[in-house]
Amino acid sequence: MIIKKYISVILLILTCFLMGCTQNEEETKEYSGIIGEEKAMGYEYTIMKEKHVVTWIIGYKGKLTNIEENSDNQDQLHDYKTAVSDGKIVSSKLIISLTYFFIVVLIACILYKKRRNIFKGGVIVIILASAMAIYIAMDTSIDLNRALKDIEHHYLELIH
């Protein structure tokens, strides 16, 4: 009975290992199609591969430019990709921090209207929570400005 359990565990591990070693169609050299795409703050990119040629379509507000990846521009293209991804993450963080602030304000308004005695007791907690939300939102907006400048820099570097 114990041997059967060990054999089933070993077979499960072996199956997982073999699944990790196999290649899907995208990993083969003959794959043709879209490898990746992302949009953030008006900037976008689409990476397409046709056999051995990798083409990037980068753009800003609908103005698209096709760039064929080669050894000269490979690092710049990947820096642009990273900058767009970082910009998307930072903008999501800003939305989350502002949502948190509005939830704190909404809870404060409800407590003030319905139960003033609870509101008066927890006013310090509400002030600290809203101050923290404002600080995070302001810090994130500065990061968003930096991310936008970084994306713009890489974009202009690529199209010129």
C-alpha positions as CSV (number, residue, x, y, z in Angstrom):
1,M,0.0,0.0,0.0
2,I,2.8,2.4,0.9
3,I,4.7,1.5,-2.3
4,K,1.7,2.4,-4.4
5,K,1.6,5.9,-2.8
6,Y,5.3,6.4,-3.5
7,I,4.9,5.2,-7.1
8,S,1.9,7.5,-7.7
9,V,3.9,10.5,-6.2
10,I,6.9,9.7,-8.3
11,L,4.7,9.4,-11.4
12,L,3.1,12.8,-10.6
13,I,6.5,14.5,-10.1
14,L,7.8,12.9,-13.4
15,T,4.7,14.1,-15.3
16,C,5.1,17.6,-14.0
17,F,8.8,17.5,-14.9
18,L,8.1,16.3,-18.4
19,M,5.4,19.0,-18.9
20,G,8.0,21.6,-18.0
21,C,10.5,20.2,-20.5
22,T,8.2,20.1,-23.5
23,Q,8.1,23.0,-26.0
24,N,4.9,24.6,-27.1
25,E,4.4,26.1,-30.6
26,E,5.5,29.6,-29.6
27,E,8.9,28.3,-28.4
28,T,9.8,26.7,-31.7
29,K,11.7,28.7,-34.3
30,E,8.9,28.4,-36.9
31,Y,6.2,30.1,-34.8
32,S,4.4,33.0,-36.5
33,G,2.1,35.3,-34.6
34,I,1.8,37.8,-31.8
35,I,4.3,37.2,-28.9
36,G,3.2,40.0,-26.7
37,E,1.3,43.3,-26.5
38,E,0.6,45.9,-23.9
39,K,-0.9,49.4,-23.6
40,A,-0.3,52.1,-20.9
41,M,-1.0,55.8,-20.8
42,G,-1.5,56.1,-24.6
43,Y,1.7,54.2,-25.4
44,E,1.5,50.7,-26.8
45,Y,3.5,47.9,-28.3
46,T,2.8,44.6,-30.2
47,I,5.6,42.1,-30.7
48,M,5.1,39.8,-33.7
49,K,7.3,37.0,-34.9
50,E,7.2,35.6,-38.4
51,K,9.6,32.6,-38.7
52,H,13.0,34.2,-37.9
53,V,12.0,37.9,-38.0
54,V,10.7,39.8,-34.9
55,T,8.7,42.9,-35.7
56,W,7.7,45.5,-33.1
57,I,4.7,47.8,-33.6
58,I,5.1,50.7,-31.2
59,G,2.8,53.6,-31.0
60,Y,1.4,56.6,-29.1
61,K,-2.2,57.6,-29.3
62,G,-2.9,55.5,-32.4
63,K,0.2,56.6,-34.4
64,L,1.9,53.3,-35.0
65,T,5.5,52.6,-36.2
66,N,6.9,49.2,-37.4
67,I,10.4,48.4,-36.2
68,E,12.2,45.2,-37.1
69,E,14.3,44.0,-34.2
70,N,18.0,43.6,-34.8
71,S,21.1,43.6,-32.6
72,D,21.3,47.5,-32.8
73,N,17.9,48.2,-31.4
74,Q,17.2,45.1,-29.3
75,D,18.1,46.7,-26.0
76,Q,16.1,49.9,-26.7
77,L,13.0,47.9,-27.7
78,H,13.2,45.8,-24.5
79,D,13.7,49.0,-22.4
80,Y,10.6,50.4,-24.1
81,K,8.7,47.2,-23.3
82,T,9.8,47.4,-19.6
83,A,8.9,51.1,-19.4
84,V,5.4,50.5,-20.7
85,S,4.9,47.6,-18.3
86,D,6.1,49.7,-15.4
87,G,3.8,52.5,-16.4
88,K,0.9,50.2,-16.4
89,I,1.8,48.9,-12.9
90,V,2.2,52.5,-11.5
91,S,-1.1,53.7,-13.0
92,S,-2.8,50.7,-11.4
93,K,-1.2,51.5,-8.1
94,L,-2.5,55.1,-8.3
95,I,-6.0,53.9,-9.0
96,I,-5.9,51.6,-6.1
97,S,-4.6,54.3,-3.7
98,L,-7.2,56.7,-4.8
99,T,-9.9,54.1,-4.4
100,Y,-8.6,53.5,-0.9
101,F,-8.9,57.2,-0.1
102,F,-12.4,57.4,-1.4
103,I,-13.4,54.3,0.7
104,V,-12.0,56.0,3.8
105,V,-13.9,59.2,3.0
106,L,-17.1,57.3,2.4
107,I,-16.8,55.4,5.7
108,A,-16.0,58.7,7.5
109,C,-19.1,60.3,6.0
110,I,-21.3,57.3,6.9
111,L,-20.0,57.2,10.5
112,Y,-20.5,61.0,10.8
113,K,-24.1,60.9,9.6
114,K,-25.3,57.7,11.4
115,R,-23.2,57.4,14.5
116,R,-21.5,60.6,15.6
117,N,-20.3,59.1,18.8
118,I,-18.3,56.4,17.0
119,F,-17.0,59.0,14.5
120,K,-15.7,61.2,17.3
121,G,-13.9,58.2,18.9
122,G,-12.3,57.1,15.7
123,V,-11.5,60.4,14.2
124,I,-7.8,60.0,14.7
125,V,-7.8,56.6,12.9
126,I,-9.8,58.1,10.1
127,I,-7.4,61.1,9.8
128,L,-4.4,58.7,9.8
129,A,-5.9,56.4,7.2
130,S,-6.8,59.3,4.9
131,A,-3.4,60.9,5.4
132,M,-1.7,57.7,4.5
133,A,-3.9,57.3,1.4
134,I,-3.1,60.9,0.3
135,Y,0.6,60.3,0.8
136,I,0.6,57.1,-1.2
137,A,-1.5,58.7,-4.0
138,M,0.9,61.7,-4.2
139,D,4.0,59.5,-4.1
140,T,2.5,57.3,-6.8
141,S,1.6,60.3,-9.0
142,I,5.3,61.4,-8.9
143,D,6.3,57.8,-9.9
144,L,3.7,57.9,-12.6
145,N,5.2,61.2,-13.9
146,R,8.6,59.6,-14.0
147,A,7.3,56.5,-15.7
148,L,5.6,58.6,-18.3
149,K,8.8,60.5,-19.0
150,D,10.7,57.2,-19.2
151,I,8.2,55.7,-21.7
152,E,8.3,58.9,-23.8
153,H,12.1,58.9,-23.8
154,H,12.4,55.4,-25.0
155,Y,9.6,55.9,-27.6
156,L,11.2,59.0,-29.1
157,E,14.6,57.2,-29.1
158,L,13.1,54.4,-31.1
159,I,11.2,56.4,-33.7
160,H,14.1,58.8,-34.5
